[in-house]
Amino acid sequence: MTARAHPPVHSAEHAPSYYAASVNQQLDLPALQGEQRADVCIVGGGFSGLNTAIELAQKGLSVVLIEAHRIGWGASGRNGGQLIRGVGHGVEQFESVIGKDGVRELKLMGLEAVEIVRRRVAQFEIDCDLAWGYCDLANKPRDLAGFAEDAAELQSLGYRHELRLLQPEQMHEVVGSNRYVGGMIDMGSGHLHPLNLALGEAAAAQSLGVRLFEHSPATRIDYGSEIRVHTAQGVVRAAQLVLACNAYIRDLNPTLGGKVLPAGSYIIATEQLSEEQANALIPQNMALCDQRVAVDYYRLSADRRLLFGGACRYSGTDPSDIAAYMRPKMLAVFPQLQNVRIEYQWGGMIGIGANRLPQIGRLRDQPNVFYAQAYAGHGVNATHLAGKLLAEAIAGQAGGGFELFAKVPHITFPGGRHLRSPLLALGMLWHRLKELA
């Protein structure tokens, strides 16, 4: 069986982001040429692919990873850098499929996922500005009531990190804005420089013997007992395959491509702020995120820039001027930044599935083909969990985690590639209208 992919249409270099301008290492990775053989071939050089490669190499398997552009080129190197507990949205909806115990296990894995990142950074001494502290922001009183329920549940799960509810009069302890009516501090979540994390993990994978290739888009996959992944100048032969392309999988595998919708998300970064300005905005250097459908998320960089993101677009089109699009949203939260310059603006595609649960499993008709995708904007931790679960399955050590994710069905978006975005845009408009009620 053979699948073909359209050639890439985006720039092969990193987006012109603050992250790309502040990388702390450069990897000299070649394009794939000729033939490579391995136990496992991984397509995709983001967090999912890199962490699967690390876990597999630690289990003694040989791995070749190919990336169409640069390591961390997609969402892994462009995201808001927020490392937040949890996987999925409303996992109780899957109780009929995986049972109450399965739902509880998903919640526990959502906590474990952050710890995997913590351990990875420590083990390989990755310099990625990892800082602890996060605050959920309440836009309405009902959000604050929900935080109290969240805190009680986290405590029932044995969560070991500090949680603290904030009332309206306490909000200036964490954010210099009058926009919010409460919050919940979580000292077990935090923020980091995602591109430096990806590059550090690529270096770690190399140190373990993983062969990494950039500028090597997969052009064709021949499925069978031996997988052959073709690029323009080479081929990888492997017993097993991992597809870790997420929003950029497109037609490389139409089955998976139909289950994930690319949606645009955007970030701006200000000029460097004075220490006084930065402390006035986010006094405890936390990552922050509100509860609206059109979510705002923001944090300070290590060199005191405000990184402000959100405004996920489901229309399939990007704003012509990201800074002009995002600046009014930033000023609605922080009007005191009216005279502050925006020095970086960028966007990218996140992958969204219909039920908002990460899709982790293997192809039904190709049992030696595994995949992970559709993190719905919460991929920094979930990708690391996916790498662990995929490696366990490939090595024949699959436990309940991989099987739980694999049991959950994921629908194919209706209407084909060109109608998926408009249909989802209509659905999200309905949720925004409901939010106003």
GUDOMAR-266948 format. One record per residue (C-alpha): residue number from 1; residue in three letters; z, x, y negated. Coordinates in Angstrom, 3 decimals. Each point is the difference from the previous one (the first is absolute). Layout:
% residues N
   num   residu         up       east      north
   NUM      Ala          Z          X          Y
...
***
This chain:
% residues 437
   num   residu         up       east      north
     1      Met      0.000      0.000      0.000
     2      Thr     -0.955      1.359     -3.421
     3      Ala      1.179     -0.943     -3.508
     4      Arg     -1.583      1.157     -3.251
     5      Ala      1.469      0.265     -3.469
     6      His     -1.567     -0.112     -3.429
     7      Pro      0.191      3.338     -1.849
     8      Pro      2.841      0.344     -2.518
     9      Val     -0.764     -1.137     -3.525
    10      His      3.035      1.400     -1.851
    11      Ser      0.594      3.449     -1.411
    12      Ala      1.026      2.463      2.679
    13      Glu      2.679      1.496     -2.263
    14      His      3.421     -1.383     -0.810
    15      Ala      0.296     -2.746     -2.590
    16      Pro      0.766      1.382     -3.502
    17      Ser      3.692     -0.835      0.360
    18      Tyr      3.210      1.585     -1.190
    19      Tyr      0.558      0.939      3.629
    20      Ala     -3.268      1.911      0.290
    21      Ala      0.844      1.821     -3.235
    22      Ser      3.420      1.063      1.303
    23      Val     -0.613      1.039      3.599
    24      Asn      2.092      2.950      1.119
    25      Gln     -2.380      1.362      2.635
    26      Gln     -3.678      0.079      0.859
    27      Leu     -1.164     -0.168      3.594
    28      Asp     -3.162      1.822      0.949
    29      Leu     -1.378     -2.337      2.654
    30      Pro     -3.562      0.224      1.297
    31      Ala     -2.462     -2.734      0.822
    32      Leu     -0.504     -0.640      3.687
    33      Gln     -2.924      1.951      1.426
    34      Gly     -1.039      0.171      3.617
    35      Glu      2.073     -1.350      2.864
    36      Gln      3.772     -0.285      0.261
    37      Arg      1.948     -1.198      3.033
    38      Ala      3.525     -1.404     -0.044
    39      Asp      2.346     -2.355      1.783
    40      Val     -0.056     -2.252     -3.071
    41      Cys     -2.370     -0.442     -2.937
    42      Ile      1.422     -1.571     -3.151
    43      Val     -2.250     -1.475     -2.670
    44      Gly      1.752     -0.115     -3.356
    45      Gly      1.992      2.617     -1.913
    46      Gly      2.613     -2.226     -1.605
    47      Phe      3.625     -0.531      0.975
    48      Ser     -0.852     -1.936      3.183
    49      Gly     -2.359      2.635      1.357
    50      Leu      2.087      2.986     -1.082
    51      Asn      3.232     -1.313      1.470
    52      Thr     -1.640     -1.054      3.236
    53      Ala     -1.410      3.530      0.223
    54      Ile      3.416      1.599     -0.609
    55      Glu      1.694     -2.198      2.585
    56      Leu     -2.723      0.632      2.584
    57      Ala      0.033      3.757     -0.564
    58      Gln      3.768      0.029      0.418
    59      Lys     -0.559     -1.667      3.387
    60      Gly     -2.393      2.746      1.040
    61      Leu     -3.348     -1.799     -0.409
    62      Ser     -3.024      1.632     -1.638
    63      Val     -1.235     -1.840     -3.088
    64      Val     -3.043      0.064     -2.268
    65      Leu      0.241     -1.977     -3.240
    66      Ile     -3.043     -0.716     -2.161
    67      Glu      0.136     -1.314     -3.553
    68      Ala     -3.035     -1.358     -1.843
    69      His      1.102      1.407     -3.369
    70      Arg      3.218      1.935     -0.697
    71      Ile      3.423     -0.164      1.635
    72      Gly      1.867     -2.849     -1.692
    73      Trp     -3.171     -1.208     -1.722
    74      Gly      0.700     -3.707      0.516
    75      Ala      3.146     -2.032     -0.598
    76      Ser      2.223      2.744      1.452
    77      Gly     -0.705      2.275     -2.963
    78      Arg     -0.346     -2.637     -2.722
    79      Asn      2.890     -2.442      0.501
    80      Gly      3.050     -0.643     -2.137
    81      Gly      2.118      2.415      2.001
    82      Gln      2.653     -2.604      0.788
    83      Leu      1.764      0.539      3.328
    84      Ile      1.554     -3.383      0.752
    85      Arg      1.669     -1.363      3.111
    86      Gly     -1.720     -2.648      2.119
    87      Val     -3.313     -0.787      1.643
    88      Gly     -1.919     -3.205     -0.488
    89      His      0.745     -3.106     -2.019
    90      Gly      2.104     -2.774      1.481
    91      Val      0.092      1.341      3.557
    92      Glu      1.838     -3.140      1.111
    93      Gln     -3.428     -1.635      0.199
    94      Phe     -0.654      1.972      3.205
    95      Glu      3.026     -1.330      1.899
    96      Ser     -2.165     -2.328      2.109
    97      Val     -1.968      3.028      1.222
    98      Ile      2.645      2.714      0.380
    99      Gly      3.256     -1.968      0.023
   100      Lys      3.158      0.419     -2.067
   101      Asp      0.740      3.377      1.565
   102      Gly     -3.517      1.153     -0.883
   103      Val      0.421     -1.061     -3.609
   104      Arg      3.286      1.893     -0.176
   105      Glu     -1.697      3.070      1.477
   106      Leu     -2.744     -0.158     -2.655
   107      Lys      2.673     -0.052     -2.682
   108      Leu      1.773      2.982      1.536
   109      Met     -3.305      1.893      0.177
   110      Gly     -0.470     -0.728     -3.690
   111      Leu      3.185      1.969     -0.627
   112      Glu     -0.916      2.743      2.462
   113      Ala     -3.346      0.498     -1.740
   114      Val      1.677      1.372     -3.128
   115      Glu      2.138      2.306      2.104
   116      Ile     -3.132      1.414      1.645
   117      Val     -1.230      1.048     -3.450
   118      Arg      3.410      1.453     -0.832
   119      Arg     -0.025      2.081      3.196
   120      Arg     -3.636      1.087     -0.396
   121      Val      0.597      1.310     -3.507
   122      Ala      3.146      1.833      1.100
   123      Gln     -1.442      1.485      3.206
   124      Phe     -3.075      1.477     -1.661
   125      Glu      1.625      0.636     -3.399
   126      Ile     -2.682     -2.005     -1.806
   127      Asp      0.189      0.232     -3.786
   128      Cys     -0.859     -3.554     -1.090
   129      Asp      2.630     -0.878     -2.637
   130      Leu      1.882     -2.271      2.412
   131      Ala      2.756     -1.850     -1.873
   132      Trp      2.288     -2.745      1.267
   133      Gly      0.740     -3.253     -1.774
   134      Tyr     -1.933     -3.271     -0.287
   135      Cys      0.605     -3.335     -1.680
   136      Asp     -1.497     -3.387      0.791
   137      Leu     -0.411     -1.901     -3.275
   138      Ala      0.671     -3.738     -0.282
   139      Asn     -2.425     -1.917     -2.187
   140      Lys      1.802     -3.305      0.643
   141      Pro      3.522     -1.007      1.076
   142      Arg     -1.313     -0.997      3.422
   143      Asp     -1.156      3.609      0.499
   144      Leu      3.574      1.191     -0.504
   145      Ala      1.261     -2.527      2.536
   146      Gly     -2.569      1.369      2.423
   147      Phe      1.276      3.544     -0.589
   148      Ala      3.494     -1.087      1.046
   149      Glu     -1.449     -1.322      3.257
   150      Asp     -1.960      3.244      0.462
   151      Ala      3.135      2.093     -0.503
   152      Ala      1.958     -2.051      2.541
   153      Glu     -2.790      0.340      2.544
   154      Leu     -0.352      3.756     -0.550
   155      Gln      3.713      0.422      0.545
   156      Ser     -0.259     -2.034      3.217
   157      Leu     -2.706      2.433      1.156
   158      Gly      2.359      2.931     -0.543
   159      Tyr     -1.712      1.315     -3.139
   160      Arg      1.900      3.145     -0.937
   161      His     -1.031      0.388     -3.630
   162      Glu      1.592     -1.394     -3.135
   163      Leu     -1.143     -3.455     -1.120
   164      Arg      1.183     -1.530     -3.258
   165      Leu     -0.882     -3.278     -1.692
   166      Leu     -0.446      0.074     -3.774
   167      Gln      0.638     -2.945     -2.299
   168      Pro     -2.068     -0.532     -3.182
   169      Glu      2.470      1.844     -2.216
   170      Gln     -0.158      3.052      2.295
   171      Met     -3.758      0.451      0.021
   172      His     -0.019      2.632     -2.732
   173      Glu      1.769      2.285      2.473
   174      Val     -3.355      0.367      1.783
   175      Val     -2.793     -1.098     -2.349
   176      Gly     -0.530     -0.053     -3.769
   177      Ser     -1.613     -3.426     -0.038
   178      Asn      1.147     -3.555     -0.748
   179      Arg     -2.475     -1.486      2.463
   180      Tyr      2.276     -0.393      3.023
   181      Val      2.915     -2.266      0.970
   182      Gly      1.506      2.203      2.686
   183      Gly     -0.714      2.542      2.663
   184      Met      1.044      1.730      3.192
   185      Ile      0.495      3.752      0.223
   186      Asp     -0.905      1.631      3.317
   187      Met      0.919      3.669      0.313
   188      Gly     -1.817      0.290      3.335
   189      Ser     -3.403     -0.453     -1.622
   190      Gly     -1.556      2.169     -2.673
   191      His     -3.161      1.643     -1.292
   192      Leu     -2.156      3.105      0.371
   193      His     -3.304      1.717     -0.845
   194      Pro     -2.259     -1.494      2.689
   195      Leu     -2.898      2.446     -0.190
   196      Asn      2.329      2.988      0.293
   197      Leu      1.612     -1.720      2.978
   198      Ala     -3.413     -0.456      1.648
   199      Leu     -0.991      3.604     -0.659
   200      Gly      3.339      1.218      1.319
   201      Glu     -0.452     -2.047      3.151
   202      Ala     -3.525      1.358      0.444
   203      Ala      1.390      3.539     -0.206
   204      Ala      2.669     -0.976      2.519
   205      Ala     -2.648     -1.389      2.355
   206      Gln     -1.986      3.232     -0.306
   207      Ser      3.095      2.038      0.837
   208      Leu      0.295     -2.016      3.206
   209      Gly     -3.601      0.748      1.016
   210      Val     -1.757     -3.142     -1.248
   211      Arg     -3.606      0.705     -1.023
   212      Leu     -0.728     -1.683     -3.353
   213      Phe     -3.428     -0.564     -1.534
   214      Glu     -0.824     -1.425     -3.437
   215      His     -3.304     -1.304     -1.401
   216      Ser     -0.835     -1.196      3.512
   217      Pro     -0.594     -3.765      0.003
   218      Ala     -0.442     -1.542      3.414
   219      Thr     -3.556     -1.318      0.212
   220      Arg      0.070     -1.335      3.562
   221      Ile      2.449     -0.529      2.817
   222      Asp     -1.056     -0.033      3.638
   223      Tyr      2.671     -1.845      1.956
   224      Gly      0.754      0.468      3.673
   225      Ser      2.305      1.988      2.265
   226      Glu     -0.845      2.952     -2.232
   227      Ile     -0.148     -0.773     -3.720
   228      Arg     -2.638      1.740     -2.108
   229      Val      0.475     -0.154     -3.757
   230      His     -3.060      1.192     -1.906
   231      Thr     -0.159      1.408     -3.514
   232      Ala     -3.000      1.280     -1.948
   233      Gln      0.338      3.499      1.451
   234      Gly      2.229     -0.302      3.034
   235      Val      1.625     -2.024      2.747
   236      Val      3.514     -0.329      1.384
   237      Arg      0.443     -0.736      3.693
   238      Ala      3.376     -1.427      0.943
   239      Ala      1.718     -2.065      2.645
   240      Gln      1.628     -2.240     -2.604
   241      Leu     -0.733     -1.081     -3.550
   242      Val      2.130     -1.113     -2.938
   243      Leu     -1.654     -1.910     -2.841
   244      Ala      2.173      0.442     -3.089
   245      Cys     -2.419     -0.945     -2.771
   246      Asn      1.827     -3.087     -1.338
   247      Ala     -1.830     -1.568     -2.971
   248      Tyr     -2.904      2.417      0.379
   249      Ile     -0.916     -0.740      3.608
   250      Arg     -2.849     -2.317     -1.046
   251      Asp     -2.630     -0.151      2.747
   252      Leu      1.150      3.019      1.995
   253      Asn      1.669     -2.544      2.270
   254      Pro     -0.952     -3.575     -0.955
   255      Thr      2.794     -1.520      2.108
   256      Leu      2.677      1.808     -1.988
   257      Gly     -1.937     -0.217     -3.250
   258      Gly      0.044     -3.785      0.201
   259      Lys      3.785     -0.093      0.161
   260      Val      0.782      2.047     -3.092
   261      Leu     -0.917     -0.870     -3.554
   262      Pro     -0.342      2.777     -2.599
   263      Ala      1.755     -0.954     -3.224
   264      Gly      0.147      2.055     -3.177
   265      Ser      3.301      1.269     -1.408
   266      Tyr      0.400      1.998     -3.218
   267      Ile      2.382      2.471     -1.634
   268      Ile      0.354      1.589     -3.417
   269      Ala      2.086      3.039     -0.934
   270      Thr      1.301      0.639     -3.481
   271      Glu      0.239      3.276     -1.825
   272      Gln      3.152      1.987      0.714
   273      Leu      3.032     -1.730     -1.476
   274      Ser      3.033      1.626     -1.520
   275      Glu      3.142      0.022      2.109
   276      Glu      1.481     -2.576     -2.377
   277      Gln     -3.031     -2.300      0.332
   278      Ala     -0.071      0.297      3.789
   279      Asn      3.713     -0.713      0.347
   280      Ala     -0.349     -3.036     -2.232
   281      Leu     -2.724     -1.435      2.260
   282      Ile      1.463      0.748      3.434
   283      Pro      3.523      1.405     -0.412
   284      Gln      0.545      0.810      3.701
   285      Asn     -3.523      1.224      0.822
   286      Met     -0.600     -2.798      2.499
   287      Ala     -3.164     -1.583      1.228
   288      Leu     -0.208     -3.631     -1.090
   289      Cys     -2.038     -3.012      1.072
   290      Asp      0.027     -3.646     -1.052
   291      Gln     -0.471     -3.104      2.129
   292      Arg     -3.131     -1.593     -1.436
   293      Val     -3.229     -0.466      1.948
   294      Ala     -1.721      2.128     -2.668
   295      Val      2.601      2.674      0.614
   296      Asp      1.079      2.687     -2.480
   297      Tyr      1.380      3.232      1.448
   298      Tyr      0.926      3.134     -1.875
   299      Arg      2.004      3.202     -0.004
   300      Leu      0.282      3.358     -1.741
   301      Ser     -1.840      3.071      1.195
   302      Ala      1.837      3.277      0.428
   303      Asp     -1.299      1.111     -3.422
   304      Arg      1.147     -3.233     -1.708
   305      Arg     -3.147     -2.093     -0.185
   306      Leu      0.182     -3.722      0.565
   307      Leu     -2.248     -0.917      2.923
   308      Phe     -0.700     -3.727     -0.267
   309      Gly     -2.003     -1.846      2.627
   310      Gly     -0.901     -3.345      1.459
   311      Ala     -2.521     -2.686     -0.934
   312      Cys     -1.520     -0.198      3.470
   313      Arg     -3.514     -1.440     -0.281
   314      Tyr     -1.523     -1.933      2.877
   315      Ser     -3.339     -0.644     -1.671
   316      Gly     -1.647      3.134      1.341
   317      Thr     -0.714      1.312     -3.503
   318      Asp      1.924      2.622     -1.965
   319      Pro      0.855     -0.268     -3.707
   320      Ser     -2.410      2.000     -2.150
   321      Asp      2.933      1.588     -1.866
   322      Ile      3.131      0.292      2.129
   323      Ala      2.194      1.161     -2.893
   324      Ala     -1.059     -2.943     -2.165
   325      Tyr      0.653     -2.323      2.939
   326      Met      3.420      1.411      0.904
   327      Arg      1.447      0.957     -3.391
   328      Pro      0.838     -3.612     -1.077
   329      Lys      1.851     -0.466      3.294
   330      Met      2.025      3.139     -0.645
   331      Leu      0.778     -1.075     -3.577
   332      Ala      1.179     -3.408      1.204
   333      Val      2.739      1.878      1.870
   334      Phe      0.504      2.891     -2.436
   335      Pro     -1.134     -0.992     -3.530
   336      Gln      1.683      3.174     -1.276
   337      Leu     -2.920      1.988      1.461
   338      Gln     -2.478     -1.457     -2.493
   339      Asn     -0.774      3.406     -1.511
   340      Val      0.066      2.007      3.229
   341      Arg     -3.316      1.369      1.281
   342      Ile     -1.439     -0.771      3.425
   343      Glu     -1.206      3.311      1.438
   344      Tyr     -1.095     -1.056      3.515
   345      Gln     -1.497     -3.146      1.434
   346      Trp     -1.203     -0.606      3.528
   347      Gly     -0.355     -2.541      2.755
   348      Gly     -0.868     -0.347      3.642
   349      Met     -0.156     -2.338      2.925
   350      Ile      2.923     -1.180      2.084
   351      Gly     -0.552     -1.815      3.287
   352      Ile      1.352     -3.526      0.414
   353      Gly      0.127     -2.129      3.133
   354      Ala      0.287     -3.772      0.009
   355      Asn      3.619     -0.041      1.193
   356      Arg      1.148      3.105     -1.958
   357      Leu      1.296      1.793      3.129
   358      Pro     -1.360      3.497      0.674
   359      Gln     -2.608     -0.096      2.744
   360      Ile      0.946      2.538      2.675
   361      Gly     -1.516     -0.150      3.469
   362      Arg     -2.936      0.824      2.234
   363      Leu     -3.394     -1.647      0.339
   364      Arg     -0.027     -2.604      2.740
   365      Asp     -3.396      1.041      1.375
   366      Gln      0.567      3.743     -0.583
   367      Pro      3.474      0.910      1.282
   368      Asn     -0.361      3.640     -1.052
   369      Val     -0.557     -0.973     -3.658
   370      Phe      3.096     -0.469     -2.166
   371      Tyr      0.299     -1.064     -3.632
   372      Ala      2.372     -0.501     -2.918
   373      Gln     -0.893     -1.768     -3.242
   374      Ala      0.772     -2.817     -2.483
   375      Tyr      3.293      1.111     -1.543
   376      Ala     -0.323     -2.474     -2.889
   377      Gly      1.176      2.453     -2.640
   378      His      3.117      1.201      1.862
   379      Gly     -1.539      2.829      1.937
   380      Val      1.996      3.097     -0.953
   381      Asn      2.639     -0.742      2.607
   382      Ala     -1.965     -2.267      2.370
   383      Thr     -2.728      2.612      0.532
   384      His      2.613      2.484      1.210
   385      Leu      1.376     -2.567      2.424
   386      Ala     -3.553     -0.719      1.182
   387      Gly     -0.559      3.689      0.734
   388      Lys      3.105      0.105      2.190
   389      Leu     -0.898     -3.190      1.894
   390      Leu     -3.635      1.000      0.553
   391      Ala      0.948      3.441      1.280
   392      Glu      2.507     -1.505      2.420
   393      Ala     -2.637     -2.391      1.341
   394      Ile     -2.661      2.691      0.341
   395      Ala      2.443      2.303      1.796
   396      Gly      0.943     -2.779      2.407
   397      Gln      3.445     -0.423     -1.509
   398      Ala     -0.592     -3.350     -1.675
   399      Gly      3.223     -1.869     -0.572
   400      Gly      0.740     -3.384     -1.444
   401      Gly     -1.142      0.896     -3.507
   402      Phe     -3.676      0.538      0.735
   403      Glu     -0.113     -3.001      2.328
   404      Leu      1.634     -2.254     -2.609
   405      Phe     -2.613      0.836     -2.606
   406      Ala     -2.804     -0.249      2.540
   407      Lys      1.110     -3.494      1.066
   408      Val     -0.419     -1.512     -3.462
   409      Pro     -3.501     -1.486     -0.410
   410      His     -2.004      0.733     -3.140
   411      Ile     -2.759     -2.341     -1.113
   412      Thr     -3.394      1.111     -1.179
   413      Phe     -0.558     -0.928     -3.631
   414      Pro     -2.616     -2.777     -0.178
   415      Gly     -3.240      0.208     -1.894
   416      Gly     -1.065      3.515      0.824
   417      Arg      0.478      3.087     -2.127
   418      His     -1.404     -1.486     -3.218
   419      Leu      2.032     -3.231      0.008
   420      Arg      3.374      1.384      1.101
   421      Ser      1.036      1.192     -3.467
   422      Pro     -0.811     -3.228     -1.872
   423      Leu      1.779     -2.068      2.643
   424      Leu      3.122      2.129     -0.184
   425      Ala     -0.154     -0.010     -3.811
   426      Leu      0.159     -3.807      0.120
   427      Gly      2.926      0.169      2.390
   428      Met      1.928      2.381     -2.241
   429      Leu     -0.699     -2.218     -3.023
   430      Trp      1.685     -2.836      1.895
   431      His      3.057      2.195      0.628
   432      Arg      0.152      0.939     -3.693
   433      Leu     -0.131     -3.664     -1.026
   434      Lys      2.727     -0.780      2.527
   435      Glu      2.091      2.805     -1.483
   436      Leu     -0.044     -1.756     -3.378
   437      Ala      1.490     -3.166      1.452
***
